[in-house]
Amino acid sequence: MLVDLLAELPFFDPAAIEAWSSGSGRMVIAAVAHPASATGGVRYTAFEDSRAALFAGRPVVWSAGGRVAGRSALDPAAYHGPSEDWAHKLDGRCTVLRADDASLELYSDPLGSYPLFEARSRDARWFSNSAEALARLSGDRRVDEGALASVLAGGWSLGGKPVWGAVRRVRRGVVVRLAADGSEGHRELLPLAQIASLSGAGLDAPEAARTLAELVAALADWPGRPSVVPVTGGRDSRVVLAAALHAGLQFDARTGGDPADPDVVVAARVCALARVPHGLLAADPQGDRLSQLRRVARLTAVASGGTATLADAAGFPLGPRPGPLALWHSGQGGEIARAYYGPGHGDIADMLYTHFVGRRPGRTEIVSPEAGQLLRQRIRGFVDEAGAAGAAPVDIPDLFYLLERMACWAAPAHGVVELVRDTTSPLWSARLLPHLLGLAPQERGLDGFHLRVLRELAPALVDEPFQDGSGWPVRRGELRRRADRGRTMVRKARAELRRRVAGKAERVGPPADRQADPFDAIVAAVRDAAHSQADHPAWSVLDRARVKRLLSSPAVELDAMNRMYVWRLASAFLSFP
């Protein structure tokens, strides 16, 4: 089964599968890791006669004094012994499995940044970071309609549930212990109530800057692995760039896009200020979602259990890259400190649902009303749970972003690209979480964390505007900033109206007068796939009339959100075998 699965992922040699079993034969571990030539000679596994340990991702170990405890995270043997000795010291996007003849322990990281899954097959209980592997082991290929509706409507599965009904996601922040005698225990590492208590508790900017710089240095401390800082025109990547500079890290600064893109222009200016060479990310020579649509759709589904979509697949790999795997120090995670969804007020569940599905005046989601109601109920369940854990209503949107959007949207996408690189995301850290949430919601909405930490790490980078031309807001300018946002939205709405009118005018003109849009081919491929699969499970949760209108529209009439809907539909209709 594992060999068959690997045949769909052209990255590993199936002959490299390693296996271990306990003396009783009740516990079996099978693993496939990158070859040592790609990992700087460091192994992910340590299999001995009577014990075994392995990790995936990029763990960092902190000492009791709060400093990084060197390279022990790279040695799987460090995880032998009671989990109390190591579980609370771990940080980073990672998971750990350890076993001996008496028990097996599985570590799920506190922020849910590394998805783990569970399934049962006859008398066996299976755990894996591959939901697809577990679905095949279970022999049950039924689709979870709620998970599929969530992915189609919002771009990720609420709660992280894979689309396969027989597979569930392991809770974040637990150590699961299974004994050979059949007993089971769970130890929670970071309860929701503890996270909720961090909001507004205060930000120590110098300490946050020190922790972040030390964390970046530790994540990059992997001999033989090159470091890349993907710099954009935004706030999060600038803080990570500053931490890398402060730590004295050797790295490449790269930005995706064309030379004239605002992201690229601003990133180049920031790197010039930092005196760091800047370059563009090269296109994948093996193709992308535009040139290899069906192949990327299938790979994304297999690697993520259907919880990642083509809407986020611009950089998903189609084959191995030459040389050692890069450590990719992304700024993703900094949004936690930015009140991305705004403060909670009124009907918080309804507000979060609107954000989740991208609803706007004149644009509705693509799922049926019944599916939409199910998703509303799930979001309301999160809101109720957060409130019961002591979270103030004003803080619940930030908790939703942290524990739902990051853990269930970003985490699966990072898992797909793990085939060619380790995305470390140093801002997405349990150790940094008190600082990320330490300011009051209003201050988080003013990017207070980023400004104060950047002043500590690289003050020369503070005054450079961002890709939208804005700078740092100040308290007295908050109303002005909101007004500016309102004017910007009005300008965008007017521009969108003009674009649609122009698109309709093009449709009635001679075909030769129309400029080709490569997205028209994507729409046509999805339309053909959808119409040819009348019994596809996605139809049970979709609004057929809305989907028909969407897939009948030329690309010129589709705004960014409707194009995302098309990519999500492609992920469903083009990925199932």
N, C-alpha and C positions, 0 to 999 in steps of 0.2 A: 504494500500500500504506500509506504513512504517513498519507495523508488518510483512508483507511478506518479506521485505528486511532484517529485523532483524533476521528472521528465518535462513538466510544464514550466519549470523555472530554469532557464539555461544559464545557471550561475554556479552550480555545485556538481561535483563528481559523486554520483550515488555510491561509489566504492568507498567514499570517505566517511560513511556512516559509522558512528561509534556506539557501542551498546554496553550496558552493565546490568547485572541482576543481583539481587540480594541472595544471601545463602539459602533462605527459605524459598526463593523463587517467587515470592509474593509481590515484589517490586521490581520493575524493569524500567530502565532509562535508555532512550535512543536519542541521539543528537547528531546534527550535521552542522559543522562550523566552517567558516572561511579557512582556507589553507594558511599555514604559518607565514608563507611568503607575502600574504596580503595583510597580515596583522602585526608586522614587526616582530615575528617570532613568538608572540604571546599566545598561549592556548586558552580557549574558553572552557575546557573540560579538564577534570582531574579524576580519572577512574582508577581505583585501586581494588584489591581483592575484596575488602570488607567495607569499603566506603566509597562514596562518589560525591562530586560537587561540580557544578557548572554555573556559568552566568551568561546572560545575553544583554546587549546594550553596552552602556559605559558607566559602570558604578564608580562612586567615589566614597572613600571611608574617612569619617571624621573621628578625631580622637576625643577623649573626654573633655579636654581643654578647649575644644572648638576649632582646632587647627586640622588641616588635612593630614591624615596619618600616612603619607607617602604612597607607595605603589602597591600596597597590600590588596587593593581592589582588583589588581590584575592577576592575582593568584587564587584560583578557585579553592585551593586547600584552606584558605583563610576562613571559609564558611563552615568548616567542620566544627562540631561542638554545639552547645546550646545556642539557640537563636538570640537569646538575651545578650549574648556576648557581641553580636555583630549587627543585628537587624536595625536597631535604633541608630546605629552609626552610619548606615548607608544613605547615599543621596544620589541623584542623577536618574536618567532614564534607563532603567535596568530591571532585571529580575534575577533571582538566584534560586537554584534547586540544590538541596543537599540530602543525602540519604546514607543510611548504614543498614545493618541487618535488623535493627530494631524499629526504625522509623524513617519517614520521609517528610521533609519540610520544604514548603514553597513560599517564596517571598514575593509579594505584590507591592510595588512601590507606593508610597503614601499619596502621591498626587495622581495616580492612575495614568502615568505617562507611558507605561509599557503594558499593553493589553495582554492578559492571560485568559485562557478559556478552559472549560471543563465539559466533559460529556461522559456518558455511561454506555457500555456495550456488554450486554449479558451481565456477568458477575464482575466485570472489570470497570474500574473508574480511571479516566484518563485526564491528564492535564497537559496543555501545550500552549505555545505562543502562536500556533496555527489553527484557526477555527476550521479551515478547510480540511486539514488532516483529521481532526476529530469528527467532522461530519462524515467523512469516509469510513472511519473506524466504527462509528455507530451504525452505519448502514441505513440511516434515516435521512433522506434528502428532502424532507418536507420543509417548506419555506415558512418562516415566521412573518406573517403579514404585517404585524405591528412594526417590526424592525424595518421591513422593506418600505412601508409607508413613511416611516421617519426619515430614511435615507433619501427617498424621492422628494419629500416635502422640504426637508431642512438641510440635506447634505451630510448628515451623520445620523447614527442610530442612538436615540435617547437611551441612556443607561449603558451604551456600548454593546447591546445585544447583537450578535451576528445574525445574518439573514437565515441561517440554518436553525430550524426549530429545536433540534436535538442538542444544540450547543449553547451554553450560557457563559457569560463573562464572570471571571472571579472578581470579587469585590476589591476595590483599591485598598491599599494600606493594611493588609493583613498578612500574618504568617499562618499558613495552614499546615497543621501537623497531623499526619496519618501514621498510626502505630501499626506494627505487624499484627497485633492482636485484634485489629479492626476498630479500635477507638480513634476518636478524632477531636482535635482542638483548634480553635481559632484565637489569635491574639491580634487585637486592633492596634495599629501603630499611631494613627492620627485621626481621632474621631471628629465628626462634623462639628460637634459642640466646641471642640478645641480650636478648630479653624475659625469658626464664627467669632470666638472671643478675641481673635487677633485684630479685628477691624477697629481702627481708630486708637489702637493701643500705643501708637507713637512710632516715629521713624528716627533711627539713629543713622544719619547719612554717612558719617565716617565709617562706622562699623559695617553698614551695608556695602559701602564701596570696597572695604577690605575683604569682606566675605566673598563678594562677586569676583574680585581680581584673583583671590586665592582659588576660587572654584574654577575659573577659566584656566588657570595654570595647571590645576590638578587634572582637569578633563583633557588637556592637551598633552599631559605627561605620559605619553605612550610611545616608547621608542620605535622608530621606523614608520610612524604614521604621520603624514603631513596634516597641517591645520589650515582650514579655510574659514575666513570670516566673511559671510555673505552680507555685504553692505548695501543698504537701500537708502532712500531719501527720507526714511522715517525715524522715529525716536528709539525704538527698541534696539535696532541693530547698531545705532550710534553709541548706546550705552555699552553694548558688548564689545564694540571696537575699542572704546575707551578703556575697558577692563583689560583687553588683550594688550594694549599699549602699556598700561600701567604695570602689567605682570611681566613685561619684557618678552612676550611670546613672539616666536618666529611664525609668520603666517602669510598666506596669500589673501588679498582682499579682492573679491569678485562681485559683480552685479549682473543680474539677468536682464536682457532687453536690448533694444537698439540704442546707438550712441545718443540719439536725440530725445530718448525717453526721460521724463522728469526725474525718475528714480536714478537713472544712470548719471545724469548731469549733476545732481546734488551729491550723489555718492562720490563722484570723481572730485568734486570740490572739497568734500570732507576729508577724503584720503590725502589730497594735496596739503590741506592744513595740518594733517597728522604726519605728513612726510612718509606716507606709505604708498608704494606702487599700487596702482589700481588697474584691473582688467575686467573684461567681459566674460561671462560664462559661455563656454562653447556649446553649440548645438550637439545633441546626441547623434553620432554618426549612424546609429542603428535605427533612427527614426523617432517619431513622437506621436502624440494622439491624433494629429492631423493626417500624417502619412501612413500610420499603422493603427487605425482606429480599433479594429476588432481585436488585434493582438494586445494593445494596451488595456483594453477593457477586460479581457480575460485575465491578464496578469494581475491587474488591480484587484479583481474579485478574488482570485486565488490567494493573493498575499494578504488580503485584509478581511477575509470572510464576508465580503460584501459591504463592509462598513466604511470604505473609502470610495470616492467616485472620480470620474473623469473630469469633473469640474475643478479638481485640485491636482490633476495629473500632469501638469505642464513639465515637470521635471522627473517623472517616474521613469525608471530605467527599463530598457528592453534587452540589455545584455551586460556582461561584466565590463569594467573599465580597466585599462592597463595600470600596473603598478599597485602599490599598497593602498588600502582603503583610506579615504580622507576622514578626518574628524571635522565635522561641519558645525561650527559654533554659531548657531542661528540665534536671532533675537526673539524668536517665538517664545511666548510666555510672559513677556513684559506687559502684554495687554491686561494681565491680571491687575496691575497697579494703575490702570487708566480709566476705570469706570466705563468700560467699553459699551455696556448696554444702558448706562445712565443709572441714576438712583431709583430705588423702588418706591413707587407711590401708586395709589389707586388699586386697580386690579392687576397685581404684579404678574400673575399667570397669563393673563390676556396680553399684557405688554410683551412678555417674553415669547409667547407664541407668535406674535406679529414679527418680532425680530427673527425668530427661528425660521419662519417660512418666507421671509422677505416680502410680506404683504405691504402694498402701497395703494393709494387711491387709483382705481382703474386697472389694478393688477391683482389677481388672486392666485392662490397656490394651485398646484396641478393634481392634488389628491382629492378624493371625494369628500363630501361633507362628513360622512360617517368616519372616515379615516382621520380627518381633521379633528373631529371631536375626541377620538381616542388619543391623539397626540396632545390635545389640550389637557385631557385628564392626566396624562403622564407628567406634563410640566407642572400641573397643579399639585400633583403628588410630591414633586421635588420642593415646591414652594412650601407646602405644609410640613414636610420633613425638616426643612431648614428652619422654619419658624419654631417647630417643636424642639429643635436643638439650641434655641436661644438666639438665633440670628435676628437682628433688627430688620424690618421690612426694607429699609433703605439700602441694606447690604446684600440682600438676596440676589439681585442681578449679578453682582460680582462673584458670588459663590456659584451661581449657575454657569457663568463663563468659565470659572476655574475647573469645576467638577464635571460639567457636561460638555461645553464646547471644547475645552482643551483636552480633556481625558477621552472624549468620544469622537472628536473630529480630528484634532491635530495628531493624537497618538497613533491611530491606524495609518495615517498618511506617512508618518515617520517610519512605521514598520515596513511599508512598501519600499521606501528608498534605502532601508537598511541593507538591502542586497548589494549596494555599491558604496555606502558610506554610513558612518555613525553620526546622527544628528544629536548633538549634546544639549543644545538649548539651555545654557547656564542660568538664564533668568527663571526657568521653570524648575525651581528648586525648593525642596521642603525647608532647607536651612535659610533660604531667603524669604520664605513666605511671610514671616512676621514683619519684615520691612516692606514687602510689596503691598500688604494690607494695612500697614501701620497708620497711614494718614486717614483722616476722615474722608468720607465719600466725596465731599465737595473738593477737597484737595487732590484726591485721586483723579477727579475729572479735569483738573488743571495740570495734570502731568507732573505733580509735585515730586514724586519719587525719581523720575527720570532727570529732572532739572537738578535736584540736589545731589544725586549720585554723580551725574556728569560733571558738576562743578568740582567734586572731590577728585575725580579720576582724570579729567582732561578739560580744564576750563577753556582752552583755546577752541574747543568744538561747540561751545554753548551758543554762540551768536549766529552760526550759519543757519539760514532758513531751511525748512523742510521741503519736501517735493511739492506740496500744495502752496508754497510761498509763505506759509505762516511761520511764526516764531513761538516762543514760550508765552502762554497767557499769564496775566497777573490777576490778582483777585479783583481789583477795581475794574478790570477789563472784561470780567466774565460776561456781563450783559452784552457788551459790544461783540464779544466772540460769538455769543448765541445769535445775535442779530446778523453777524457776518455769515454764520452757518445757514441761517434762514435765507439770506440773499443768494448764497451759493446754491442752495437747493432750488430756489426759484429759477436761477439761471440754467441749472441742469434740466429742470422740467421744460423750460422754454426750448432749450437746445434739443431735447428729446422730441418735442412736438414738431420742431422744424425738420428733424431727421426723418420722422415718420411720414410727414407730408411729402418730403423730397423722395422718400422711398416709394410712396404710392405713385408719385409722378413718374418715377423711373419705370414702374411696372407697366404703365400705359404707353410708354415710349418704345421706340424700336429696340430690340434686344441688343443690337450692336452698341447702343449708347450707354448701356449699363456696365458699370465696372464690376468685374468678377469678385465675389467674396468667397474665399475658401470655405467659409462656414456653411454655405449653401449645400456643399457636398456632404457635410456632417448631418445636416437636417434631413437630406434625402435618404442617407443610409439609415438613420434612426427611424424615419417614417416607414421605409420598406421593411425593416426588421420588426417594427411594432405591428404593422398591418399583417405580416405573415405569421404572427404568433398569437392567434386569437385566444388561445388557452393559457397564455403566459400568466403566472401568478400576479404580476404587477397590475394587470387590468382589474383585479378585485379591489384595489385600493386607489385607483386613479379616477379622475373625472374625465370620462371619455371625450365629452364635447370640448373641454378645455384643452386636452392633449391634441385633439384633431385640429383645432384652430392653431395651436402653437406650431405643430409640424407641417401645417399648410402655409405658413408665413415665410416669405423670403427673408434671408439673413439681415437685409438692410432695415427691416422693421423690428428686429429683435434687440431689446436693450440688454444690458449686462446680466440682469437677473433672469430674463427669459432664456438667454444663452446658457446660463447655469442649469436651468431646468432641462434643456436639451441634452447637456452633458450627463445629467443624472439619469435621464431616460436611456441614453446610450449605455450607461453602466449596467442598467438592468437588462435591456433587450439584446445586447450584444455580448454579454458575459456568460450566460448560462450555457453549459455544454449541450 
